[in-house]
Amino acid sequence: MRPRDQQLQGIAGKSFDVCVIGGGATGAACSLDAQLRGLRTVMLDAGDFAGATSSAATKIVHGGVRYLEEAIKDVDPKEYHVVVRALHERVRMLNNAPHLTRQLAFVVPSYHWLNAAYLDIGLKIYDWLAGSARIAPSKYVSREETLERMPNLKQEGLIGSVQYADGQFDDARYCLALAQTFSEAGGNALNYARVTEFGRNSAGRLSSVHVTENRAGKQFVVNAKVFINATGPFTDAIRTLATPTVHKRMRLSKGAHILFPRDVFPCKDAMLIPKTDDGRVLFVVPWRGRLLVGTTEQEVTPDEEYFVSREDVDFMLGQLNKYLEHPVKASQIVSGFAGARPLVSAGENESTQKIARDDVIEVDAKSGLISIMGGKWTTHRAMAEDTVAAAQKALGVPVTESPTRSHVLHGGEGFSNDLSEKLTAAFPISKETARHLAAKFGTAAWKVLELTKGGANLGQPILSGSPQIQAEVVYCVREELAATIEDILARRIGVQFYSWRDAIRCAPPVGKLMAQELQWSNDQTQAAVEAYVGKINHYLEKAGLEQETPSGAAGRASAD
Ligand SMILES: Cc1cc2nc3c(=O)[nH]c(=O)nc-3n(C[C@H](O)[C@H](O)[C@H](O)COP(=O)(O)OP(=O)(O)OC[C@H]3O[C@@H](n4cnc5c(N)ncnc54)[C@H](O)[C@@H]3O)c2cc1C
C-alpha cells in the first residue's frame, strides 16, 4: 500500500464508484472484488484493518460441524446451505493464500460407543456435503492411536476418536493480504479513517461520506456512487446514520480465546470438545507455537470493550480440564483475545447460539446504502461476490463474474513450502526467523529482508532471541499502513497473540523504530509505549493474571 500521505491525497475530496465502509474481512473482500471488476473503489476503516472481529476468530476455515448438527436437528435447509457454501469456500480460501493457510486434522475424542457412532455418521455427512471440495475423508481412530497422538488426553473411559479435516488460517494477515491485493489492483485504502456522516443528493440518496482521520488529524469528504456498509458489529450504527428510522438487525455475541504453551497438550492435530456445559463446542488448536483454546458465547452490545474476563478463563479451563490427564492452570495462560460475532437476528427472543452464521445483503430503498451483515470469515469471499453484484445493479451496470474465486493474494504468488529454506540460503537469518517471515508475509518476505541490506541493524531481532526482526516494523509502517504499536505487535507480526508479556517487552524497541519512520517526538513515543503497555496490562488484569512492567531485561518473543 502507498504511504499514508499519498493515500490521503488520493482519497480526500475525490470521487469513486464504490465506497466500502469497514476494513475487516468483509470490507476488504468487497473492496478487492469491486476493484477487480473495474469499479473505482475506496475502503475506509475507523481503526486498523482487521482491528475488530477479523483478528479475533478461532482461525478455522470450516463449513461448521456444529452448524451441521443444528441443521440436522432443526431439519433446516437454510442452515444446510450455510454449511455447504462454507465447505466450498474453504477450498478457495486455502488455495488463494497458501502462505497463510493450511489443512488441519481435527480429532473428536469419544467416551461412549453411541457417541462415537453419532460423530462418525455426522462427519461422513460433512464429507458428503463437501463433495468435490472435500479435503480429506473423516475416519475412526482407535483408542491407542488417539492416545499416541494426544498423550495428555484423559484416558479413563476413552473409546477412541473420530478425525475429520478442515483448514486453519492467519486471520489478521489474511485481511491485510486482501487489503494489499486491493491496493495493488489500484484501490485506495485508509485505516484510522472513521465515517461520521453521509451527504445526500437532491433525491435523498447517499452521495458522500464525511471522514475523520485520526493519525494526521484530517477531516474530509469522499464522494461515491454506491456505499457498502461492511462494518460487522457496527452495522446498525451505519444503517441508522443512513436512515435513522431503520430497525436494528444485529445481535452481537462475544467469543473469547486463551493461549497456552504447546507442552500443556502436546499434539500436532486440533481437538474438538463436542459438548460444553452450555451446549456448544470448544476448539483446542495448535496455533503458531501455542495452544489456542476457544471459544465462549455471551451476548454483548457494540459499544462494549471486548476482553478475556476471569469468568471466560474459568469457563474454558473447566471445560478443557475435563478432557486432560494433567489439568492446566490459569497461571499458564500466555495470551488471549476476544471479539464480537456480528450475527443477523430473526428476532429478539432468538438465542445467539441458535442464529445461523448466514449473511444477509440489505439494500436500503431510501438511501441506497448496501449493508452486508453476518457471515463468517470462511465465507468472506462469497459474501463479497454477492455484495458487489448488488453494487453493480445499483450502479446500473451489467453484473459481471467475480474474478476473486481463484485470485491469489499478496504474498501467495510464487509461494512454495520451501520458501523459508530459500530465505535462509539468501540472507544471514536464523531458521526460526525464516519460518516466521514465510508464514506471515509469504513471498513478500523477500521485500522485508531487502531492507536489512540498508544496515542500521534491521536484520537484528526485535528482542534478543526472538524470530521477529526489526525490518518487519519498518516494512509494516512503509507498506502496510501500520500506525500504532498494537498494529505491529498484534495484527502484523503476531507477538501479542503469542505472549502478552513478550509484547510488553517489545513495545519500547518497536516504539523507537516507529518513531524513526513516522517522525514521532520523544514525548509521542513514550506516550505510545505507555498506552500500549497499559492496554496489555489491562488485558492481564481482566483475565485475572499478574501485571507486567516493560523492564530492560532481555526477553524472548518467540516462534511461529
Ligand atoms: C470469537 C469468534 C470466533 C470466530 N471464529 C471463526 C472461525 O474460526 N472461522 C470463521 O470462518 N469465522 C469465525 N468467526 C467469524 C468471523 O471472525 C467474522 O464473521 C468476520 O471476522 C467478520 O468480519 P467483518 O469484516 O464483517 O467485521 P469486522 O472485522 O468487525 O470489521 C468491521 C470493521 O468496520 C470498521 N468500522 C466500524 N464503524 C466504522 C465507521 N464508522 N467508519 C469506518 N469503519 C468503521 C471497524 O473498525 C472494523 O474494522 C469468529 C468470530 C468470533 C467473534
The ligand as a Tripos MOL2 file, in Angstrom:
@<TRIPOS>MOLECULE
LIG
   53    58     1     0     0
SMALL
NO_CHARGES

@<TRIPOS>ATOM
      1 C1        -14.8840  -15.4580   18.7850 C.3       1 LIG1
      2 C2        -15.0550  -15.5870   17.3020 C.ar      1 LIG1
      3 C3        -14.5420  -16.6990   16.6500 C.ar      1 LIG1
      4 C4        -14.7140  -16.8160   15.2700 C.ar      1 LIG1
      5 N1        -14.1290  -17.8730   14.6350 N.ar      1 LIG1
      6 C5        -14.2830  -18.0100   13.3090 C.ar      1 LIG1
      7 C6        -13.6320  -19.0740   12.6450 C.ar      1 LIG1
      8 O1        -12.8630  -19.8370   13.2270 O.2       1 LIG1
      9 N2        -13.8490  -19.2020   11.3090 N.ar      1 LIG1
     10 C7        -14.6820  -18.3700   10.6290 C.ar      1 LIG1
     11 O2        -14.8820  -18.5930    9.4410 O.2       1 LIG1
     12 N3        -15.2630  -17.3070   11.2260 N.ar      1 LIG1
     13 C8        -15.0800  -17.1040   12.5410 C.ar      1 LIG1
     14 N4        -15.6320  -16.0330   13.1780 N.ar      1 LIG1
     15 C9        -16.4200  -15.0670   12.3970 C.3       1 LIG1
     16 C10       -15.5440  -14.0350   11.6950 C.3       1 LIG1
     17 O3        -14.4730  -13.6500   12.5010 O.3       1 LIG1
     18 C11       -16.4050  -12.8220   11.3380 C.3       1 LIG1
     19 O4        -17.5090  -13.2460   10.6000 O.3       1 LIG1
     20 C12       -15.6460  -11.7940   10.4990 C.3       1 LIG1
     21 O5        -14.3860  -11.5060   11.0410 O.3       1 LIG1
     22 C13       -16.4650  -10.5180   10.4140 C.3       1 LIG1
     23 O6        -15.7380   -9.5850    9.6530 O.3       1 LIG1
     24 P1        -16.3260   -8.1520    9.3360 P.3       1 LIG1
     25 O7        -15.4230   -7.5150    8.3640 O.co2     1 LIG1
     26 O8        -17.7510   -8.2920    8.9370 O.co2     1 LIG1
     27 O9        -16.3200   -7.3890   10.7310 O.3       1 LIG1
     28 P2        -15.0480   -6.6770   11.4990 P.3       1 LIG1
     29 O10       -13.8220   -7.4720   11.3790 O.co2     1 LIG1
     30 O11       -15.5560   -6.3720   12.8490 O.co2     1 LIG1
     31 O12       -14.8470   -5.3640   10.6530 O.3       1 LIG1
     32 C14       -15.7060   -4.2550   10.7320 C.3       1 LIG1
     33 C15       -14.8490   -3.0150   10.5750 C.3       1 LIG1
     34 O13       -15.6910   -1.8800   10.4260 O.3       1 LIG1
     35 C16       -14.9950   -0.7740   10.9590 C.3       1 LIG1
     36 N5        -15.9240    0.3260   11.2390 N.ar      1 LIG1
     37 C17       -16.9000    0.3810   12.1550 C.ar      1 LIG1
     38 N6        -17.5080    1.5830   12.1210 N.ar      1 LIG1
     39 C18       -16.9090    2.3120   11.1580 C.ar      1 LIG1
     40 C19       -17.0730    3.6390   10.6640 C.ar      1 LIG1
     41 N7        -17.9820    4.4560   11.1700 N.pl3     1 LIG1
     42 N8        -16.2420    4.0580    9.6690 N.ar      1 LIG1
     43 C20       -15.2920    3.2480    9.1430 C.ar      1 LIG1
     44 N9        -15.1010    1.9790    9.5940 N.ar      1 LIG1
     45 C21       -15.8950    1.5140   10.5790 C.ar      1 LIG1
     46 C22       -14.3530   -1.3440   12.2320 C.3       1 LIG1
     47 O14       -13.2590   -0.5390   12.6520 O.3       1 LIG1
     48 C23       -13.9600   -2.7350   11.7930 C.3       1 LIG1
     49 O15       -12.5990   -2.8610   11.4360 O.3       1 LIG1
     50 C24       -15.4370  -15.8420   14.5480 C.ar      1 LIG1
     51 C25       -15.9220  -14.7070   15.2070 C.ar      1 LIG1
     52 C26       -15.7090  -14.5790   16.5720 C.ar      1 LIG1
     53 C27       -16.1650  -13.3500   17.2740 C.3       1 LIG1
@<TRIPOS>BOND
     1     1     2 1
     2     2     3 ar
     3     2    52 ar
     4     3     4 ar
     5     4     5 ar
     6     4    50 ar
     7     5     6 ar
     8     6     7 ar
     9     6    13 1
    10     7     8 2
    11     7     9 ar
    12     9    10 ar
    13    10    11 2
    14    10    12 ar
    15    12    13 ar
    16    13    14 ar
    17    14    15 1
    18    14    50 ar
    19    15    16 1
    20    16    17 1
    21    16    18 1
    22    18    19 1
    23    18    20 1
    24    20    21 1
    25    20    22 1
    26    22    23 1
    27    23    24 1
    28    24    25 2
    29    24    26 1
    30    24    27 1
    31    27    28 1
    32    28    29 2
    33    28    30 1
    34    28    31 1
    35    31    32 1
    36    32    33 1
    37    33    34 1
    38    33    48 1
    39    34    35 1
    40    35    36 1
    41    35    46 1
    42    36    37 ar
    43    36    45 ar
    44    37    38 ar
    45    38    39 ar
    46    39    40 ar
    47    39    45 ar
    48    40    41 1
    49    40    42 ar
    50    42    43 ar
    51    43    44 ar
    52    44    45 ar
    53    46    47 1
    54    46    48 1
    55    48    49 1
    56    50    51 ar
    57    51    52 ar
    58    52    53 1
@<TRIPOS>SUBSTRUCTURE
     1 LIG1         1 GROUP 0 **** ****
